[in-house]
Every structure is written in structure tokens, then in C-alpha cells.
Amino acid sequence: MRYTSVLSDGDATTIAHPNEIKTYGDDMIIIKEECVNHVGKRLGTALRNLVKEEKARGVTLEGKKAGALKDTAIGIHCPPTE
């Protein structure tokens, strides 16, 4: 049995080592798959930080219009996971 892909949480060092030592030979490379929940969590955090930084600069990204970048919209599309 060979592991051709590994489900990861974004830590690149976990997958780098087996590929460096060529665990399955020169022809086989192990591929890293990202966990969807972890990607959503990182995206939500990045969007919340963007809103906070822009608000400090005086730029408003929130509002009542469709497509406004509010915490509720971020929470719906990128729910925080524990």
C-alpha cells in the first residue's frame, strides 16, 4: 500500500520530508490535500483581519448593500471551527 496523497492542515513540513527522502522512489511524489474546514477557518480569519485593518484606515467594507463584508456574512461562508 502506498500513500499517494495526504490530508493536511496546512503544515508544509509534514509532507516535505517524505518527498525529500523519496520514500517511494524517484517516480512517486506524495501530494498534499488541504482540509476544507481548515481552509475556511484561515479564509474567515483573513477576511476578519482585512475588515479590521481597513476600518482602522477609515475605509468601510461593511454596510447594508448586497455583498458587504460583515462578520455575519463571513461567519456564514467561513464558519470558525474548533
mmCIF file of the N, C-alpha and C atoms, coordinates in Angstrom:
data_MODEL
# 
_entry.id   MODEL 
# 
loop_
_atom_site.group_PDB 
_atom_site.id 
_atom_site.type_symbol 
_atom_site.label_atom_id 
_atom_site.label_alt_id 
_atom_site.label_comp_id 
_atom_site.label_asym_id 
_atom_site.label_entity_id 
_atom_site.label_seq_id 
_atom_site.pdbx_PDB_ins_code 
_atom_site.Cartn_x 
_atom_site.Cartn_y 
_atom_site.Cartn_z 
_atom_site.occupancy 
_atom_site.B_iso_or_equiv 
_atom_site.pdbx_formal_charge 
_atom_site.auth_seq_id 
_atom_site.auth_comp_id 
_atom_site.auth_asym_id 
_atom_site.auth_atom_id 
_atom_site.pdbx_PDB_model_num 
ATOM 1   N N  . MET A 1 1  ? 0.842   -1.158 0.000  1.00 0.00 ? 1  MET A N  1 
ATOM 2   C CA . MET A 1 1  ? 0.000   0.000  0.000  1.00 0.00 ? 1  MET A CA 1 
ATOM 3   C C  . MET A 1 1  ? 0.900   1.237  0.000  1.00 0.00 ? 1  MET A C  1 
ATOM 4   N N  . ARG A 1 2  ? 0.542   2.213  -0.827 1.00 0.00 ? 2  ARG A N  1 
ATOM 5   C CA . ARG A 1 2  ? 1.288   3.469  -0.910 1.00 0.00 ? 2  ARG A CA 1 
ATOM 6   C C  . ARG A 1 2  ? 0.343   4.632  -0.667 1.00 0.00 ? 2  ARG A C  1 
ATOM 7   N N  . TYR A 1 3  ? 0.841   5.607  0.082  1.00 0.00 ? 3  TYR A N  1 
ATOM 8   C CA . TYR A 1 3  ? 0.084   6.830  0.299  1.00 0.00 ? 3  TYR A CA 1 
ATOM 9   C C  . TYR A 1 3  ? 0.466   7.804  -0.811 1.00 0.00 ? 3  TYR A C  1 
ATOM 10  N N  . THR A 1 4  ? -0.475  8.082  -1.702 1.00 0.00 ? 4  THR A N  1 
ATOM 11  C CA . THR A 1 4  ? -0.189  8.993  -2.807 1.00 0.00 ? 4  THR A CA 1 
ATOM 12  C C  . THR A 1 4  ? -0.633  10.416 -2.497 1.00 0.00 ? 4  THR A C  1 
ATOM 13  N N  . SER A 1 5  ? -1.533  10.569 -1.528 1.00 0.00 ? 5  SER A N  1 
ATOM 14  C CA . SER A 1 5  ? -1.945  11.902 -1.094 1.00 0.00 ? 5  SER A CA 1 
ATOM 15  C C  . SER A 1 5  ? -2.163  11.883 0.412  1.00 0.00 ? 5  SER A C  1 
ATOM 16  N N  . VAL A 1 6  ? -1.941  13.040 1.029  1.00 0.00 ? 6  VAL A N  1 
ATOM 17  C CA . VAL A 1 6  ? -2.062  13.177 2.472  1.00 0.00 ? 6  VAL A CA 1 
ATOM 18  C C  . VAL A 1 6  ? -2.978  14.357 2.760  1.00 0.00 ? 6  VAL A C  1 
ATOM 19  N N  . LEU A 1 7  ? -3.971  14.152 3.625  1.00 0.00 ? 7  LEU A N  1 
ATOM 20  C CA . LEU A 1 7  ? -4.855  15.234 4.045  1.00 0.00 ? 7  LEU A CA 1 
ATOM 21  C C  . LEU A 1 7  ? -4.136  16.039 5.112  1.00 0.00 ? 7  LEU A C  1 
ATOM 22  N N  . SER A 1 8  ? -3.984  17.338 4.888  1.00 0.00 ? 8  SER A N  1 
ATOM 23  C CA . SER A 1 8  ? -3.154  18.162 5.757  1.00 0.00 ? 8  SER A CA 1 
ATOM 24  C C  . SER A 1 8  ? -3.914  19.385 6.241  1.00 0.00 ? 8  SER A C  1 
ATOM 25  N N  . ASP A 1 9  ? -3.400  19.990 7.310  1.00 0.00 ? 9  ASP A N  1 
ATOM 26  C CA . ASP A 1 9  ? -3.994  21.205 7.854  1.00 0.00 ? 9  ASP A CA 1 
ATOM 27  C C  . ASP A 1 9  ? -3.190  22.442 7.482  1.00 0.00 ? 9  ASP A C  1 
ATOM 28  N N  . GLY A 1 10 ? -2.346  22.338 6.501  1.00 0.00 ? 10 GLY A N  1 
ATOM 29  C CA . GLY A 1 10 ? -1.572  23.488 6.050  1.00 0.00 ? 10 GLY A CA 1 
ATOM 30  C C  . GLY A 1 10 ? -0.112  23.442 6.446  1.00 0.00 ? 10 GLY A C  1 
ATOM 31  N N  . ASP A 1 11 ? 0.307   22.448 7.228  1.00 0.00 ? 11 ASP A N  1 
ATOM 32  C CA . ASP A 1 11 ? 1.698   22.330 7.658  1.00 0.00 ? 11 ASP A CA 1 
ATOM 33  C C  . ASP A 1 11 ? 2.508   21.691 6.533  1.00 0.00 ? 11 ASP A C  1 
ATOM 34  N N  . ALA A 1 12 ? 3.313   22.486 5.860  1.00 0.00 ? 12 ALA A N  1 
ATOM 35  C CA . ALA A 1 12 ? 4.056   22.002 4.694  1.00 0.00 ? 12 ALA A CA 1 
ATOM 36  C C  . ALA A 1 12 ? 5.218   21.093 5.071  1.00 0.00 ? 12 ALA A C  1 
ATOM 37  N N  . THR A 1 13 ? 5.726   21.181 6.294  1.00 0.00 ? 13 THR A N  1 
ATOM 38  C CA . THR A 1 13 ? 6.877   20.360 6.682  1.00 0.00 ? 13 THR A CA 1 
ATOM 39  C C  . THR A 1 13 ? 6.509   18.888 6.808  1.00 0.00 ? 13 THR A C  1 
ATOM 40  N N  . THR A 1 14 ? 5.261   18.601 7.119  1.00 0.00 ? 14 THR A N  1 
ATOM 41  C CA . THR A 1 14 ? 4.827   17.212 7.258  1.00 0.00 ? 14 THR A CA 1 
ATOM 42  C C  . THR A 1 14 ? 4.962   16.462 5.943  1.00 0.00 ? 14 THR A C  1 
ATOM 43  N N  . ILE A 1 15 ? 4.638   17.088 4.859  1.00 0.00 ? 15 ILE A N  1 
ATOM 44  C CA . ILE A 1 15 ? 4.681   16.431 3.554  1.00 0.00 ? 15 ILE A CA 1 
ATOM 45  C C  . ILE A 1 15 ? 6.043   16.584 2.885  1.00 0.00 ? 15 ILE A C  1 
ATOM 46  N N  . ALA A 1 16 ? 6.804   17.581 3.272  1.00 0.00 ? 16 ALA A N  1 
ATOM 47  C CA . ALA A 1 16 ? 8.097   17.826 2.626  1.00 0.00 ? 16 ALA A CA 1 
ATOM 48  C C  . ALA A 1 16 ? 9.098   16.708 2.913  1.00 0.00 ? 16 ALA A C  1 
ATOM 49  N N  . HIS A 1 17 ? 9.129   16.214 4.131  1.00 0.00 ? 17 HIS A N  1 
ATOM 50  C CA . HIS A 1 17 ? 10.134  15.207 4.499  1.00 0.00 ? 17 HIS A CA 1 
ATOM 51  C C  . HIS A 1 17 ? 10.011  13.910 3.691  1.00 0.00 ? 17 HIS A C  1 
ATOM 52  N N  . PRO A 1 18 ? 8.834   13.282 3.610  1.00 0.00 ? 18 PRO A N  1 
ATOM 53  C CA . PRO A 1 18 ? 8.748   12.056 2.796  1.00 0.00 ? 18 PRO A CA 1 
ATOM 54  C C  . PRO A 1 18 ? 9.106   12.277 1.326  1.00 0.00 ? 18 PRO A C  1 
ATOM 55  N N  . ASN A 1 19 ? 8.792   13.459 0.802  1.00 0.00 ? 19 ASN A N  1 
ATOM 56  C CA . ASN A 1 19 ? 9.152   13.747 -0.589 1.00 0.00 ? 19 ASN A CA 1 
ATOM 57  C C  . ASN A 1 19 ? 10.652  13.982 -0.747 1.00 0.00 ? 19 ASN A C  1 
ATOM 58  N N  . GLU A 1 20 ? 11.298  14.557 0.271  1.00 0.00 ? 20 GLU A N  1 
ATOM 59  C CA . GLU A 1 20 ? 12.746  14.780 0.208  1.00 0.00 ? 20 GLU A CA 1 
ATOM 60  C C  . GLU A 1 20 ? 13.524  13.470 0.237  1.00 0.00 ? 20 GLU A C  1 
ATOM 61  N N  . ILE A 1 21 ? 13.098  12.550 1.094  1.00 0.00 ? 21 ILE A N  1 
ATOM 62  C CA . ILE A 1 21 ? 13.829  11.283 1.197  1.00 0.00 ? 21 ILE A CA 1 
ATOM 63  C C  . ILE A 1 21 ? 13.378  10.270 0.145  1.00 0.00 ? 21 ILE A C  1 
ATOM 64  N N  . LYS A 1 22 ? 12.428  10.684 -0.696 1.00 0.00 ? 22 LYS A N  1 
ATOM 65  C CA . LYS A 1 22 ? 11.922  9.856  -1.802 1.00 0.00 ? 22 LYS A CA 1 
ATOM 66  C C  . LYS A 1 22 ? 11.500  8.478  -1.288 1.00 0.00 ? 22 LYS A C  1 
ATOM 67  N N  . THR A 1 23 ? 10.516  8.497  -0.404 1.00 0.00 ? 23 THR A N  1 
ATOM 68  C CA . THR A 1 23 ? 10.016  7.301  0.261  1.00 0.00 ? 23 THR A CA 1 
ATOM 69  C C  . THR A 1 23 ? 9.651   6.195  -0.721 1.00 0.00 ? 23 THR A C  1 
ATOM 70  N N  . TYR A 1 24 ? 8.998   6.535  -1.815 1.00 0.00 ? 24 TYR A N  1 
ATOM 71  C CA . TYR A 1 24 ? 8.556   5.543  -2.793 1.00 0.00 ? 24 TYR A CA 1 
ATOM 72  C C  . TYR A 1 24 ? 9.391   5.563  -4.071 1.00 0.00 ? 24 TYR A C  1 
ATOM 73  N N  . GLY A 1 25 ? 10.558  6.154  -4.040 1.00 0.00 ? 25 GLY A N  1 
ATOM 74  C CA . GLY A 1 25 ? 11.417  6.217  -5.217 1.00 0.00 ? 25 GLY A CA 1 
ATOM 75  C C  . GLY A 1 25 ? 11.317  7.561  -5.914 1.00 0.00 ? 25 GLY A C  1 
ATOM 76  N N  . ASP A 1 26 ? 12.079  7.700  -6.985 1.00 0.00 ? 26 ASP A N  1 
ATOM 77  C CA . ASP A 1 26 ? 12.132  8.971  -7.719 1.00 0.00 ? 26 ASP A CA 1 
ATOM 78  C C  . ASP A 1 26 ? 10.852  9.273  -8.491 1.00 0.00 ? 26 ASP A C  1 
ATOM 79  N N  . ASP A 1 27 ? 10.112  8.237  -8.874 1.00 0.00 ? 27 ASP A N  1 
ATOM 80  C CA . ASP A 1 27 ? 8.945   8.423  -9.733 1.00 0.00 ? 27 ASP A CA 1 
ATOM 81  C C  . ASP A 1 27 ? 7.680   8.827  -8.981 1.00 0.00 ? 27 ASP A C  1 
ATOM 82  N N  . MET A 1 28 ? 7.631   8.610  -7.674 1.00 0.00 ? 28 MET A N  1 
ATOM 83  C CA . MET A 1 28 ? 6.402   8.831  -6.910 1.00 0.00 ? 28 MET A CA 1 
ATOM 84  C C  . MET A 1 28 ? 6.538   10.050 -5.996 1.00 0.00 ? 28 MET A C  1 
ATOM 85  N N  . ILE A 1 29 ? 5.610   10.993 -6.133 1.00 0.00 ? 29 ILE A N  1 
ATOM 86  C CA . ILE A 1 29 ? 5.563   12.176 -5.280 1.00 0.00 ? 29 ILE A CA 1 
ATOM 87  C C  . ILE A 1 29 ? 4.248   12.141 -4.506 1.00 0.00 ? 29 ILE A C  1 
ATOM 88  N N  . ILE A 1 30 ? 4.332   12.387 -3.204 1.00 0.00 ? 30 ILE A N  1 
ATOM 89  C CA . ILE A 1 30 ? 3.140   12.420 -2.368 1.00 0.00 ? 30 ILE A CA 1 
ATOM 90  C C  . ILE A 1 30 ? 2.531   13.819 -2.465 1.00 0.00 ? 30 ILE A C  1 
ATOM 91  N N  . ILE A 1 31 ? 1.235   13.887 -2.717 1.00 0.00 ? 31 ILE A N  1 
ATOM 92  C CA . ILE A 1 31 ? 0.524   15.147 -2.913 1.00 0.00 ? 31 ILE A CA 1 
ATOM 93  C C  . ILE A 1 31 ? -0.187  15.538 -1.624 1.00 0.00 ? 31 ILE A C  1 
ATOM 94  N N  . LYS A 1 32 ? -0.141  16.819 -1.296 1.00 0.00 ? 32 LYS A N  1 
ATOM 95  C CA . LYS A 1 32 ? -0.814  17.328 -0.096 1.00 0.00 ? 32 LYS A CA 1 
ATOM 96  C C  . LYS A 1 32 ? -2.199  17.840 -0.469 1.00 0.00 ? 32 LYS A C  1 
ATOM 97  N N  . GLU A 1 33 ? -3.218  17.334 0.212  1.00 0.00 ? 33 GLU A N  1 
ATOM 98  C CA . GLU A 1 33 ? -4.595  17.798 0.049  1.00 0.00 ? 33 GLU A CA 1 
ATOM 99  C C  . GLU A 1 33 ? -4.935  18.670 1.249  1.00 0.00 ? 33 GLU A C  1 
ATOM 100 N N  . GLU A 1 34 ? -5.557  19.809 1.016  1.00 0.00 ? 34 GLU A N  1 
ATOM 101 C CA . GLU A 1 34 ? -5.924  20.715 2.106  1.00 0.00 ? 34 GLU A CA 1 
ATOM 102 C C  . GLU A 1 34 ? -7.282  20.330 2.682  1.00 0.00 ? 34 GLU A C  1 
ATOM 103 N N  . CYS A 1 35 ? -7.407  20.398 3.989  1.00 0.00 ? 35 CYS A N  1 
ATOM 104 C CA . CYS A 1 35 ? -8.673  20.168 4.676  1.00 0.00 ? 35 CYS A CA 1 
ATOM 105 C C  . CYS A 1 35 ? -9.575  21.379 4.426  1.00 0.00 ? 35 CYS A C  1 
ATOM 106 N N  . VAL A 1 36 ? -10.784 21.148 3.947  1.00 0.00 ? 36 VAL A N  1 
ATOM 107 C CA . VAL A 1 36 ? -11.697 22.234 3.605  1.00 0.00 ? 36 VAL A CA 1 
ATOM 108 C C  . VAL A 1 36 ? -12.041 23.071 4.836  1.00 0.00 ? 36 VAL A C  1 
ATOM 109 N N  . ASN A 1 37 ? -12.227 22.425 5.977  1.00 0.00 ? 37 ASN A N  1 
ATOM 110 C CA . ASN A 1 37 ? -12.544 23.177 7.195  1.00 0.00 ? 37 ASN A CA 1 
ATOM 111 C C  . ASN A 1 37 ? -11.397 24.097 7.590  1.00 0.00 ? 37 ASN A C  1 
ATOM 112 N N  . HIS A 1 38 ? -10.171 23.626 7.446  1.00 0.00 ? 38 HIS A N  1 
ATOM 113 C CA . HIS A 1 38 ? -9.013  24.443 7.808  1.00 0.00 ? 38 HIS A CA 1 
ATOM 114 C C  . HIS A 1 38 ? -8.862  25.625 6.849  1.00 0.00 ? 38 HIS A C  1 
ATOM 115 N N  . VAL A 1 39 ? -9.104  25.381 5.581  1.00 0.00 ? 39 VAL A N  1 
ATOM 116 C CA . VAL A 1 39 ? -9.037  26.465 4.588  1.00 0.00 ? 39 VAL A CA 1 
ATOM 117 C C  . VAL A 1 39 ? -10.094 27.519 4.896  1.00 0.00 ? 39 VAL A C  1 
ATOM 118 N N  . GLY A 1 40 ? -11.316 27.077 5.218  1.00 0.00 ? 40 GLY A N  1 
ATOM 119 C CA . GLY A 1 40 ? -12.388 28.012 5.563  1.00 0.00 ? 40 GLY A CA 1 
ATOM 120 C C  . GLY A 1 40 ? -12.063 28.833 6.794  1.00 0.00 ? 40 GLY A C  1 
ATOM 121 N N  . LYS A 1 41 ? -11.456 28.186 7.773  1.00 0.00 ? 41 LYS A N  1 
ATOM 122 C CA . LYS A 1 41 ? -11.074 28.879 9.008  1.00 0.00 ? 41 LYS A CA 1 
ATOM 123 C C  . LYS A 1 41 ? -10.030 29.956 8.719  1.00 0.00 ? 41 LYS A C  1 
ATOM 124 N N  . ARG A 1 42 ? -9.012  29.607 7.923  1.00 0.00 ? 42 ARG A N  1 
ATOM 125 C CA . ARG A 1 42 ? -7.969  30.583 7.581  1.00 0.00 ? 42 ARG A CA 1 
ATOM 126 C C  . ARG A 1 42 ? -8.533  31.730 6.752  1.00 0.00 ? 42 ARG A C  1 
ATOM 127 N N  . LEU A 1 43 ? -9.434  31.416 5.814  1.00 0.00 ? 43 LEU A N  1 
ATOM 128 C CA . LEU A 1 43 ? -10.041 32.450 4.982  1.00 0.00 ? 43 LEU A CA 1 
ATOM 129 C C  . LEU A 1 43 ? -10.883 33.397 5.823  1.00 0.00 ? 43 LEU A C  1 
ATOM 130 N N  . GLY A 1 44 ? -11.687 32.838 6.732  1.00 0.00 ? 44 GLY A N  1 
ATOM 131 C CA . GLY A 1 44 ? -12.514 33.669 7.608  1.00 0.00 ? 44 GLY A CA 1 
ATOM 132 C C  . GLY A 1 44 ? -11.671 34.593 8.464  1.00 0.00 ? 44 GLY A C  1 
ATOM 133 N N  . THR A 1 45 ? -10.580 34.064 9.025  1.00 0.00 ? 45 THR A N  1 
ATOM 134 C CA . THR A 1 45 ? -9.677  34.875 9.846  1.00 0.00 ? 45 THR A CA 1 
ATOM 135 C C  . THR A 1 45 ? -9.053  35.991 9.014  1.00 0.00 ? 45 THR A C  1 
ATOM 136 N N  . ALA A 1 46 ? -8.624  35.669 7.804  1.00 0.00 ? 46 ALA A N  1 
ATOM 137 C CA . ALA A 1 46 ? -8.012  36.675 6.927  1.00 0.00 ? 46 ALA A CA 1 
ATOM 138 C C  . ALA A 1 46 ? -9.015  37.773 6.568  1.00 0.00 ? 46 ALA A C  1 
ATOM 139 N N  . LEU A 1 47 ? -10.267 37.398 6.297  1.00 0.00 ? 47 LEU A N  1 
ATOM 140 C CA . LEU A 1 47 ? -11.282 38.397 5.960  1.00 0.00 ? 47 LEU A CA 1 
ATOM 141 C C  . LEU A 1 47 ? -11.606 39.285 7.158  1.00 0.00 ? 47 LEU A C  1 
ATOM 142 N N  . ARG A 1 48 ? -11.716 38.684 8.354  1.00 0.00 ? 48 ARG A N  1 
ATOM 143 C CA . ARG A 1 48 ? -11.977 39.485 9.550  1.00 0.00 ? 48 ARG A CA 1 
ATOM 144 C C  . ARG A 1 48 ? -10.826 40.468 9.817  1.00 0.00 ? 48 ARG A C  1 
ATOM 145 N N  . ASN A 1 49 ? -9.602  40.005 9.626  1.00 0.00 ? 49 ASN A N  1 
ATOM 146 C CA . ASN A 1 49 ? -8.439  40.883 9.810  1.00 0.00 ? 49 ASN A CA 1 
ATOM 147 C C  . ASN A 1 49 ? -8.431  42.010 8.780  1.00 0.00 ? 49 ASN A C  1 
ATOM 148 N N  . LEU A 1 50 ? -8.821  41.706 7.543  1.00 0.00 ? 50 LEU A N  1 
ATOM 149 C CA . LEU A 1 50 ? -8.888  42.729 6.497  1.00 0.00 ? 50 LEU A CA 1 
ATOM 150 C C  . LEU A 1 50 ? -9.895  43.811 6.862  1.00 0.00 ? 50 LEU A C  1 
ATOM 151 N N  . VAL A 1 51 ? -11.075 43.408 7.322  1.00 0.00 ? 51 VAL A N  1 
ATOM 152 C CA . VAL A 1 51 ? -12.101 44.377 7.717  1.00 0.00 ? 51 VAL A CA 1 
ATOM 153 C C  . VAL A 1 51 ? -11.577 45.255 8.848  1.00 0.00 ? 51 VAL A C  1 
ATOM 154 N N  . LYS A 1 52 ? -10.913 44.637 9.820  1.00 0.00 ? 52 LYS A N  1 
ATOM 155 C CA . LYS A 1 52 ? -10.375 45.371 10.975 1.00 0.00 ? 52 LYS A CA 1 
ATOM 156 C C  . LYS A 1 52 ? -9.299  46.379 10.549 1.00 0.00 ? 52 LYS A C  1 
ATOM 157 N N  . GLU A 1 53 ? -8.383  45.951 9.675  1.00 0.00 ? 53 GLU A N  1 
ATOM 158 C CA . GLU A 1 53 ? -7.309  46.832 9.212  1.00 0.00 ? 53 GLU A CA 1 
ATOM 159 C C  . GLU A 1 53 ? -7.847  47.994 8.384  1.00 0.00 ? 53 GLU A C  1 
ATOM 160 N N  . GLU A 1 54 ? -8.779  47.695 7.494  1.00 0.00 ? 54 GLU A N  1 
ATOM 161 C CA . GLU A 1 54 ? -9.338  48.750 6.643  1.00 0.00 ? 54 GLU A CA 1 
ATOM 162 C C  . GLU A 1 54 ? -10.166 49.730 7.463  1.00 0.00 ? 54 GLU A C  1 
ATOM 163 N N  . LYS A 1 55 ? -10.853 49.217 8.483  1.00 0.00 ? 55 LYS A N  1 
ATOM 164 C CA . LYS A 1 55 ? -11.633 50.097 9.354  1.00 0.00 ? 55 LYS A CA 1 
ATOM 165 C C  . LYS A 1 55 ? -10.704 51.065 10.088 1.00 0.00 ? 55 LYS A C  1 
ATOM 166 N N  . ALA A 1 56 ? -9.527  50.587 10.503 1.00 0.00 ? 56 ALA A N  1 
ATOM 167 C CA . ALA A 1 56 ? -8.546  51.441 11.178 1.00 0.00 ? 56 ALA A CA 1 
ATOM 168 C C  . ALA A 1 56 ? -8.024  52.528 10.236 1.00 0.00 ? 56 ALA A C  1 
ATOM 169 N N  . ARG A 1 57 ? -7.989  52.233 8.944  1.00 0.00 ? 57 ARG A N  1 
ATOM 170 C CA . ARG A 1 57 ? -7.541  53.218 7.945  1.00 0.00 ? 57 ARG A CA 1 
ATOM 171 C C  . ARG A 1 57 ? -8.657  54.170 7.542  1.00 0.00 ? 57 ARG A C  1 
ATOM 172 N N  . GLY A 1 58 ? -9.884  53.887 7.978  1.00 0.00 ? 58 GLY A N  1 
ATOM 173 C CA . GLY A 1 58 ? -11.013 54.744 7.640  1.00 0.00 ? 58 GLY A CA 1 
ATOM 174 C C  . GLY A 1 58 ? -11.801 54.265 6.439  1.00 0.00 ? 58 GLY A C  1 
ATOM 175 N N  . VAL A 1 59 ? -11.505 53.085 5.943  1.00 0.00 ? 59 VAL A N  1 
ATOM 176 C CA . VAL A 1 59 ? -12.217 52.520 4.799  1.00 0.00 ? 59 VAL A CA 1 
ATOM 177 C C  . VAL A 1 59 ? -13.266 51.547 5.324  1.00 0.00 ? 59 VAL A C  1 
ATOM 178 N N  . THR A 1 60 ? -14.501 51.714 4.873  1.00 0.00 ? 60 THR A N  1 
ATOM 179 C CA . THR A 1 60 ? -15.578 50.847 5.339  1.00 0.00 ? 60 THR A CA 1 
ATOM 180 C C  . THR A 1 60 ? -15.864 49.771 4.303  1.00 0.00 ? 60 THR A C  1 
ATOM 181 N N  . LEU A 1 61 ? -15.769 48.524 4.719  1.00 0.00 ? 61 LEU A N  1 
ATOM 182 C CA . LEU A 1 61 ? -16.094 47.399 3.848  1.00 0.00 ? 61 LEU A CA 1 
ATOM 183 C C  . LEU A 1 61 ? -17.446 46.801 4.213  1.00 0.00 ? 61 LEU A C  1 
ATOM 184 N N  . GLU A 1 62 ? -17.990 47.258 5.327  1.00 0.00 ? 62 GLU A N  1 
ATOM 185 C CA . GLU A 1 62 ? -19.281 46.758 5.776  1.00 0.00 ? 62 GLU A CA 1 
ATOM 186 C C  . GLU A 1 62 ? -20.370 47.691 5.278  1.00 0.00 ? 62 GLU A C  1 
ATOM 187 N N  . GLY A 1 63 ? -21.596 47.276 5.406  1.00 0.00 ? 63 GLY A N  1 
ATOM 188 C CA . GLY A 1 63 ? -22.705 48.115 5.001  1.00 0.00 ? 63 GLY A CA 1 
ATOM 189 C C  . GLY A 1 63 ? -23.954 47.292 4.835  1.00 0.00 ? 63 GLY A C  1 
ATOM 190 N N  . LYS A 1 64 ? -25.002 47.934 4.302  1.00 0.00 ? 64 LYS A N  1 
ATOM 191 C CA . LYS A 1 64 ? -26.276 47.245 4.125  1.00 0.00 ? 64 LYS A CA 1 
ATOM 192 C C  . LYS A 1 64 ? -26.447 46.704 2.710  1.00 0.00 ? 64 LYS A C  1 
ATOM 193 N N  . LYS A 1 65 ? -25.572 47.077 1.808  1.00 0.00 ? 65 LYS A N  1 
ATOM 194 C CA . LYS A 1 65 ? -25.697 46.639 0.420  1.00 0.00 ? 65 LYS A CA 1 
ATOM 195 C C  . LYS A 1 65 ? -25.370 45.160 0.279  1.00 0.00 ? 65 LYS A C  1 
ATOM 196 N N  . ALA A 1 66 ? -25.867 44.569 -0.772 1.00 0.00 ? 66 ALA A N  1 
ATOM 197 C CA . ALA A 1 66 ? -25.546 43.170 -1.064 1.00 0.00 ? 66 ALA A CA 1 
ATOM 198 C C  . ALA A 1 66 ? -24.054 43.049 -1.326 1.00 0.00 ? 66 ALA A C  1 
ATOM 199 N N  . GLY A 1 67 ? -23.440 42.030 -0.770 1.00 0.00 ? 67 GLY A N  1 
ATOM 200 C CA . GLY A 1 67 ? -22.018 41.815 -0.959 1.00 0.00 ? 67 GLY A CA 1 
ATOM 201 C C  . GLY A 1 67 ? -21.148 42.508 0.072  1.00 0.00 ? 67 GLY A C  1 
ATOM 202 N N  . ALA A 1 68 ? -21.772 43.158 1.059  1.00 0.00 ? 68 ALA A N  1 
ATOM 203 C CA . ALA A 1 68 ? -20.994 43.826 2.106  1.00 0.00 ? 68 ALA A CA 1 
ATOM 204 C C  . ALA A 1 68 ? -20.255 42.772 2.932  1.00 0.00 ? 68 ALA A C  1 
ATOM 205 N N  . LEU A 1 69 ? -19.073 43.119 3.362  1.00 0.00 ? 69 LEU A N  1 
ATOM 206 C CA . LEU A 1 69 ? -18.217 42.186 4.095  1.00 0.00 ? 69 LEU A CA 1 
ATOM 207 C C  . LEU A 1 69 ? -18.447 42.371 5.594  1.00 0.00 ? 69 LEU A C  1 
ATOM 208 N N  . LYS A 1 70 ? -19.473 41.704 6.112  1.00 0.00 ? 70 LYS A N  1 
ATOM 209 C CA . LYS A 1 70 ? -19.826 41.791 7.529  1.00 0.00 ? 70 LYS A CA 1 
ATOM 210 C C  . LYS A 1 70 ? -19.402 40.512 8.232  1.00 0.00 ? 70 LYS A C  1 
ATOM 211 N N  . ASP A 1 71 ? -19.304 40.580 9.564  1.00 0.00 ? 71 ASP A N  1 
ATOM 212 C CA . ASP A 1 71 ? -18.974 39.388 10.344 1.00 0.00 ? 71 ASP A CA 1 
ATOM 213 C C  . ASP A 1 71 ? -19.995 38.276 10.134 1.00 0.00 ? 71 ASP A C  1 
ATOM 214 N N  . THR A 1 72 ? -21.277 38.647 9.983  1.00 0.00 ? 72 THR A N  1 
ATOM 215 C CA . THR A 1 72 ? -22.293 37.608 9.786  1.00 0.00 ? 72 THR A CA 1 
ATOM 216 C C  . THR A 1 72 ? -22.093 36.896 8.455  1.00 0.00 ? 72 THR A C  1 
ATOM 217 N N  . ALA A 1 73 ? -21.763 37.652 7.411  1.00 0.00 ? 73 ALA A N  1 
ATOM 218 C CA . ALA A 1 73 ? -21.526 37.034 6.101  1.00 0.00 ? 73 ALA A CA 1 
ATOM 219 C C  . ALA A 1 73 ? -20.277 36.164 6.126  1.00 0.00 ? 73 ALA A C  1 
ATOM 220 N N  . ILE A 1 74 ? -19.233 36.639 6.796  1.00 0.00 ? 74 ILE A N  1 
ATOM 221 C CA . ILE A 1 74 ? -18.003 35.852 6.906  1.00 0.00 ? 74 ILE A CA 1 
ATOM 222 C C  . ILE A 1 74 ? -18.284 34.583 7.689  1.00 0.00 ? 74 ILE A C  1 
ATOM 223 N N  . GLY A 1 75 ? -19.059 34.696 8.772  1.00 0.00 ? 75 GLY A N  1 
ATOM 224 C CA . GLY A 1 75 ? -19.389 33.540 9.600  1.00 0.00 ? 75 GLY A CA 1 
ATOM 225 C C  . GLY A 1 75 ? -20.214 32.502 8.873  1.00 0.00 ? 75 GLY A C  1 
ATOM 226 N N  . ILE A 1 76 ? -21.083 32.942 7.976  1.00 0.00 ? 76 ILE A N  1 
ATOM 227 C CA . ILE A 1 76 ? -21.913 32.001 7.213  1.00 0.00 ? 76 ILE A CA 1 
ATOM 228 C C  . ILE A 1 76 ? -21.066 31.240 6.198  1.00 0.00 ? 76 ILE A C  1 
ATOM 229 N N  . HIS A 1 77 ? -20.215 31.939 5.479  1.00 0.00 ? 77 HIS A N  1 
ATOM 230 C CA . HIS A 1 77 ? -19.435 31.319 4.414  1.00 0.00 ? 77 HIS A CA 1 
ATOM 231 C C  . HIS A 1 77 ? -18.135 30.688 4.894  1.00 0.00 ? 77 HIS A C  1 
ATOM 232 N N  . CYS A 1 78 ? -17.581 31.171 5.993  1.00 0.00 ? 78 CYS A N  1 
ATOM 233 C CA . CYS A 1 78 ? -16.325 30.647 6.550  1.00 0.00 ? 78 CYS A CA 1 
ATOM 234 C C  . CYS A 1 78 ? -16.504 30.447 8.049  1.00 0.00 ? 78 CYS A C  1 
ATOM 235 N N  . PRO A 1 79 ? -17.314 29.469 8.447  1.00 0.00 ? 79 PRO A N  1 
ATOM 236 C CA . PRO A 1 79 ? -17.569 29.304 9.879  1.00 0.00 ? 79 PRO A CA 1 
ATOM 237 C C  . PRO A 1 79 ? -16.310 28.901 10.634 1.00 0.00 ? 79 PRO A C  1 
ATOM 238 N N  . PRO A 1 80 ? -16.098 29.502 11.803 1.00 0.00 ? 80 PRO A N  1 
ATOM 239 C CA . PRO A 1 80 ? -14.930 29.108 12.600 1.00 0.00 ? 80 PRO A CA 1 
ATOM 240 C C  . PRO A 1 80 ? -15.114 27.697 13.137 1.00 0.00 ? 80 PRO A C  1 
ATOM 241 N N  . THR A 1 81 ? -14.071 26.911 13.078 1.00 0.00 ? 81 THR A N  1 
ATOM 242 C CA . THR A 1 81 ? -14.119 25.553 13.602 1.00 0.00 ? 81 THR A CA 1 
ATOM 243 C C  . THR A 1 81 ? -13.296 25.491 14.866 1.00 0.00 ? 81 THR A C  1 
ATOM 244 N N  . GLU A 1 82 ? -13.670 24.602 15.722 1.00 0.00 ? 82 GLU A N  1 
ATOM 245 C CA . GLU A 1 82 ? -12.925 24.464 16.977 1.00 0.00 ? 82 GLU A CA 1 
ATOM 246 C C  . GLU A 1 82 ? -12.128 23.194 16.986 1.00 0.00 ? 82 GLU A C  1 
# 
